[in-house]
Amino acid sequence: MKILLDTHIFLWALSEPDKINPGNKAEITRLSNTIYVSSISIAEIMIKSSLGNLDISFNPVEMVKKSGFELLDFKGTDALLLKEMPFHHKDPFDRMLIAQSIANKFHIMSDDKKFQFYDCRLL
């Protein structure tokens, strides 16, 4: 299974894995799954860090690789879905992650309850 991590799940996997529910944690560690972190999440982390809303002392791209995850670039074709997506969720980063998961037919892992209102494969 191909799984795209929401930004908070990626950060929890790095520093607070006990916050991830056991079922999702099992999917992250299952060797048959490919776990992706989006370039959108990297942008979100860096923007929040520059605003002083998130304190990071690591290079998130390096941590993606060290964690055994794959970096997934956000493509123009992923963005096309944003025009028609309903505004159940106002956060642009989350909307882009949802669109990316739908466009690539990946599952998406998030604890954000608003994700359930979209036609994505939510874990």
URJO-V362603 format. One record per residue. N is the residue number from 0. RES is the residue in three letters. PSI is psi in degrees with one decimal (NA if undefined). OMEGA is omega as a letter, one per 30 degrees, with the letter a starting at -180 (NA if undefined). Layout:
BEGIN
n;res;psi;omega
N;RES;PSI;OMEGA
N;RES;PSI;OMEGA
END
This chain:
BEGIN
n;res;psi;omega
0;MET;142.6;l
1;LYS;124.5;a
2;ILE;126.2;l
3;LEU;126.4;l
4;LEU;134.7;l
5;ASP;155.5;a
6;THR;-43.7;a
7;HIS;-32.6;l
8;ILE;-41.4;l
9;PHE;-47.2;a
10;LEU;-40.1;l
11;TRP;-40.7;l
12;ALA;-32.8;a
13;LEU;-40.5;a
14;SER;-22.6;a
15;GLU;60.1;a
16;PRO;-22.0;l
17;ASP;-14.7;l
18;LYS;-17.8;a
19;ILE;130.1;a
20;ASN;149.4;a
21;PRO;-37.9;l
22;GLY;-43.3;l
23;ASN;-38.2;l
24;LYS;-39.0;l
25;ALA;-38.9;l
26;GLU;-37.0;l
27;ILE;-37.9;a
28;THR;-8.7;a
29;ARG;121.5;a
30;LEU;-24.4;a
31;SER;-12.1;l
32;ASN;148.3;l
33;THR;123.6;a
34;ILE;127.5;a
35;TYR;145.2;l
36;VAL;128.2;a
37;SER;150.6;l
38;SER;-24.2;l
39;ILE;-41.0;l
40;SER;-37.7;l
41;ILE;-44.3;l
42;ALA;-44.0;l
43;GLU;-45.7;a
44;ILE;-45.7;a
45;MET;-38.1;l
46;ILE;-46.2;l
47;LYS;-34.9;l
48;SER;-42.8;a
49;SER;-26.8;l
50;LEU;-6.5;a
51;GLY;12.5;a
52;ASN;-9.3;a
53;LEU;129.0;a
54;ASP;109.5;l
55;ILE;141.9;l
56;SER;31.3;a
57;PHE;163.2;l
58;ASN;112.9;a
59;PRO;-30.1;l
60;VAL;-42.9;l
61;GLU;-37.6;a
62;MET;-31.8;l
63;VAL;-48.9;a
64;LYS;-44.6;a
65;LYS;-30.9;a
66;SER;-8.5;a
67;GLY;11.1;l
68;PHE;168.5;l
69;GLU;141.2;l
70;LEU;131.2;a
71;LEU;116.1;l
72;ASP;144.4;l
73;PHE;123.4;a
74;LYS;161.0;l
75;GLY;-36.8;l
76;THR;-28.4;l
77;ASP;-40.0;a
78;ALA;-26.2;a
79;LEU;-33.0;a
80;LEU;-21.6;a
81;LEU;-28.6;a
82;LYS;-39.8;a
83;GLU;-7.7;a
84;MET;133.3;l
85;PRO;157.4;a
86;PHE;51.4;l
87;HIS;-31.3;a
88;HIS;130.1;a
89;LYS;-19.1;a
90;ASP;117.1;a
91;PRO;-32.9;l
92;PHE;-45.8;l
93;ASP;-39.0;l
94;ARG;-41.2;l
95;MET;-39.3;l
96;LEU;-42.0;l
97;ILE;-47.3;l
98;ALA;-41.9;a
99;GLN;-40.9;l
100;SER;-39.4;l
101;ILE;-47.5;a
102;ALA;-34.9;a
103;ASN;-2.2;a
104;LYS;39.1;l
105;PHE;153.8;l
106;HIS;154.6;l
107;ILE;136.7;a
108;MET;120.3;a
109;SER;151.7;l
110;ASP;1.8;a
111;ASP;116.9;a
112;LYS;-23.8;a
113;LYS;-19.4;l
114;PHE;-27.4;a
115;GLN;-16.9;a
116;PHE;0.0;l
117;TYR;158.2;a
118;ASP;59.3;l
119;CYS;162.6;l
120;ARG;84.4;a
121;LEU;132.3;l
122;LEU;NA;NA
END
